[in-house]
Amino acid sequence: MPHTSNLESSNAHNRLRGLDIGFLITTAVLLFNGWFLFYNFTNVREQTIAVERGAKIINELDLVLLATVDAETGFRGYLLAKQEEYLDPYNSGIKEVWNHYQIVGSLVEKDAEKVNLWQMLGELITERLEIFVNRIAIERGKERSKKDDLSFVTEGKGIMDSLRRHVAMMQDEERATLRETARKAQLSQYYFLGSLLITTLLGLIIILIAFVQVRKNQLRIVRDNIAAAKDGWIKENLANLSAAVAGDLSVHNMAHATLEKMAETLKTLAGNFYVLDSGYLKLAGKYAASNYKSSTTATSSIGVGDGIIGEAFRGNDIQEIKNVPGEYFNISSSLG
């Protein structure tokens, strides 16, 4: 018994140690996965912002060109009409050019290479708008220039073409950046979903393990309570039986007192009490039992090892027989 108890204690200790190690490993995996989940979530958010910023840069560059064309349209209207009110679209266009230009600058300020391209764009815009300013000054008679109309048109067209090429180059670079950012964002989304799935599965596994462990503990407690109650019941009734047969009693009286107490405890209706004498189980007392077989030795005396009862006594074991075929041997006891 002590060896069995020590073995059970060792097994329980090993199970608890295994659970502790499993819990630590699972906790470490969950912590790492939580960090990885947060990292990918942050990446997805930043890359989404970068995609939105890139799309806005492309759109603002288009608006810079559009505003420059609007300013040129107003300028040409002034040249044709020779009236100051036709300069309103021109002035509005110039304001819009610089407004969108500044927006582009605020969007690329953290990228040194893009800032250089943005500054070059500003120089081209300034050069293009200076042509408008100079020609308007000539028309107003404030200055004189040796350049004829053809030279103004040729120079303006060349600068405008350069402006368009520069804007197209900036947009192409931004589109290439957008494609790479979108690819990374898609990859981060996959990582994010994978991490979320792993976290969910681990959470479910932990919940399942906890449920199984709690269920096992509940069943163990129930079994322990049942065993304790059974052990207490046995001890209590053994104590009662000992009290019932205490004193200097004859074998007959002790047998009757024992049967009476057992009948009361086990709710039996009748019983016989045998004692071992010279290799035989001899009838020593009865409780509510008629001597149906008083003339036979099967009732008053049973040999050790004879029949099922004798064999059960010799083997010190309980024999339970069920579903015996009708044509098989007859089974009897001291009661019938």
Beta strands, then each sheet from edge to edge (+ up, - down):
strand 1: 271-277
strand 2: 280-287
strand 3: 301-303
sheet 1: 1+ 2- 3+
end
